[in-house]
């Protein structure tokens, strides 16, 4: 019963974030930060193990790992801070054991969605070629890739879709 309530809370918060990301291209702090707090509190109170702090640490490490997983794509300009915090919120509810899978599946879904966007947009194809060429040149010359070096094709998608699909697949396979 406790797990069902936790999943309903997570689903509700994810639904709100998905809606605002699709409608306004923004994921608000009031949902993600509140979600992190609720996940942390929920796992601390309803820990399945006899140790009082084990649910707290499970949740806290889920937040930290969730934030770290997407930090590099965020710092390169490939996603927004809301997406980063959304994965941290998911980590608060599911804990560190599941957040790695959520991150992996989200990256796969995000890549597939991006490929469909690139295939349908000539400017995106050219932009991607430019990015890959610059990366290869930078790699060969051992140059540092600067922040924001991922070129914008003008088409962005709500990455919360990929994160939500990653959560669903992780829970389904668990």
C-alpha positions as CSV (number, residue, x, y, z in Angstrom):
1,X,0.0,0.0,0.0
2,X,2.9,2.4,0.9
3,X,4.5,1.7,-2.5
4,X,1.3,2.5,-4.3
5,X,0.9,5.8,-2.5
6,X,4.6,6.7,-3.3
7,X,4.0,5.8,-7.0
8,X,0.8,7.9,-7.1
9,X,2.7,10.9,-5.6
10,X,5.5,10.5,-8.1
11,X,3.1,10.0,-11.0
12,X,1.2,13.1,-10.1
13,X,4.3,15.3,-9.8
14,X,5.7,13.8,-13.0
15,X,2.4,14.5,-14.8
16,X,2.5,18.2,-13.7
17,X,6.1,18.6,-14.8
18,X,5.3,16.9,-18.1
19,X,2.3,19.1,-18.7
20,X,4.2,22.4,-18.0
21,X,7.2,21.2,-20.0
22,X,5.0,20.5,-23.0
23,X,2.8,23.6,-22.7
24,X,5.3,26.2,-21.4
25,X,8.7,24.6,-22.2
26,X,9.5,24.9,-18.5
27,X,9.7,22.6,-15.4
28,X,9.1,24.6,-12.3
29,X,11.1,24.4,-9.1
30,X,8.0,24.3,-7.0
31,X,7.2,20.8,-8.3
32,X,10.7,19.4,-8.5
33,X,12.0,20.8,-5.2
34,X,8.7,19.9,-3.5
35,X,9.0,16.4,-5.0
36,X,12.5,16.0,-3.8
37,X,11.4,16.9,-0.3
38,X,8.3,14.6,-0.4
39,X,10.3,11.7,-1.7
40,X,13.0,12.2,1.0
41,X,10.4,12.5,3.7
42,X,8.3,9.6,2.4
43,X,11.3,7.2,2.2
44,X,12.5,8.3,5.6
45,X,9.2,7.7,7.3
46,X,8.2,4.5,5.5
47,X,11.6,2.8,5.3
48,X,11.3,-0.9,4.6
49,X,14.4,-1.7,6.7
50,X,14.7,-1.5,10.5
51,X,17.4,1.2,10.4
52,X,15.8,4.6,10.8
53,X,18.2,6.4,8.4
54,X,18.3,3.8,5.6
55,X,15.3,5.3,3.7
56,X,16.7,8.7,4.1
57,X,20.1,7.7,2.6
58,X,18.5,5.7,-0.1
59,X,16.5,8.8,-1.1
60,X,19.3,11.3,-0.6
61,X,21.7,9.3,-2.7
62,X,19.0,8.9,-5.4
63,X,18.7,12.7,-5.5
64,X,22.4,13.3,-5.8
65,X,22.9,10.5,-8.4
66,X,19.9,11.8,-10.4
67,X,21.4,15.3,-10.5
68,X,24.9,14.0,-11.4
69,X,23.7,11.7,-14.2
70,X,22.4,14.6,-16.4
71,X,24.9,17.2,-15.2
72,X,27.2,16.9,-18.2
73,X,24.4,17.2,-20.8
74,X,23.0,20.1,-18.9
75,X,26.4,21.9,-18.7
76,X,26.9,21.4,-22.4
77,X,23.5,23.0,-23.1
78,X,21.8,19.8,-24.2
79,X,19.0,20.0,-21.6
80,X,17.6,22.5,-19.2
81,X,18.0,22.7,-15.4
82,X,14.4,21.6,-15.0
83,X,15.2,18.2,-16.6
84,X,18.1,17.8,-14.3
85,X,16.0,18.6,-11.2
86,X,13.2,16.3,-12.5
87,X,15.6,13.4,-12.5
88,X,16.7,14.3,-9.0
89,X,13.1,14.3,-7.9
90,X,12.6,10.8,-9.4
91,X,15.7,9.8,-7.5
92,X,14.2,11.0,-4.2
93,X,11.2,8.7,-4.7
94,X,12.9,5.6,-6.3
95,X,16.3,5.8,-4.6
96,X,19.8,5.2,-6.0
97,X,19.3,1.6,-7.1
98,X,16.7,2.5,-9.7
99,X,17.8,6.0,-10.8
100,X,20.7,4.6,-12.8
101,X,18.3,2.6,-14.9
102,X,15.9,5.6,-15.2
103,X,18.8,7.7,-16.4
104,X,20.0,5.0,-18.9
105,X,16.5,4.4,-20.3
106,X,15.8,8.2,-20.5
107,X,19.0,8.7,-22.4
108,X,18.0,6.0,-24.9
109,X,14.5,7.4,-25.3
110,X,15.9,10.9,-25.6
111,X,18.3,9.7,-28.3
112,X,15.6,8.0,-30.3
113,X,13.3,11.1,-30.1
114,X,16.3,13.3,-31.1
115,X,17.0,11.0,-34.1
116,X,13.4,11.3,-35.3
117,X,13.7,15.1,-35.0
118,X,17.0,15.2,-36.9
119,X,15.7,12.9,-39.6
120,X,12.8,15.2,-40.2
121,X,14.7,18.5,-40.1
122,X,17.3,19.4,-42.7
123,X,18.7,22.2,-40.5
124,X,19.0,19.7,-37.6
125,X,21.0,17.3,-39.8
126,X,23.4,20.1,-40.9
127,X,23.7,21.2,-37.2
128,X,24.4,17.6,-36.1
129,X,27.1,17.2,-38.8
130,X,28.7,20.5,-37.7
131,X,28.7,19.4,-34.0
132,X,30.2,16.0,-34.8
133,X,32.9,17.6,-37.0
134,X,33.8,20.1,-34.3
135,X,33.9,17.3,-31.7
136,X,36.2,15.2,-33.9
137,X,38.5,18.2,-34.5
138,X,38.5,19.1,-30.8
139,X,39.2,15.5,-29.8
140,X,42.1,15.1,-32.3
141,X,43.6,18.4,-31.0
142,X,42.8,17.5,-27.4
143,X,41.0,20.8,-27.0
144,X,38.4,21.4,-24.3
145,X,34.8,21.4,-25.6
146,X,33.3,24.6,-24.4
147,X,30.0,24.9,-22.6
148,X,27.1,25.5,-24.9
149,X,29.0,23.9,-27.9
150,X,26.0,21.8,-28.8
151,X,24.4,23.7,-31.7
152,X,20.7,24.5,-31.6
153,X,18.7,23.4,-34.6
154,X,15.8,25.5,-33.6
155,X,13.9,22.3,-32.6
156,X,13.8,21.2,-29.0
157,X,11.6,18.7,-27.4
158,X,10.3,18.3,-23.9
159,X,12.9,16.0,-22.4
160,X,10.5,15.2,-19.6
161,X,8.9,12.8,-22.1
162,X,12.1,10.7,-22.2
163,X,12.4,10.9,-18.4
164,X,8.8,9.8,-17.9
165,X,9.3,6.9,-20.4
166,X,12.5,5.9,-18.5
167,X,10.6,5.8,-15.2
168,X,7.8,3.7,-16.7
169,X,10.2,1.2,-18.2
170,X,12.3,1.0,-15.0
171,X,9.2,0.3,-12.9
172,X,7.9,-2.2,-15.5
173,X,11.1,-4.1,-15.6
174,X,11.6,-4.0,-11.9
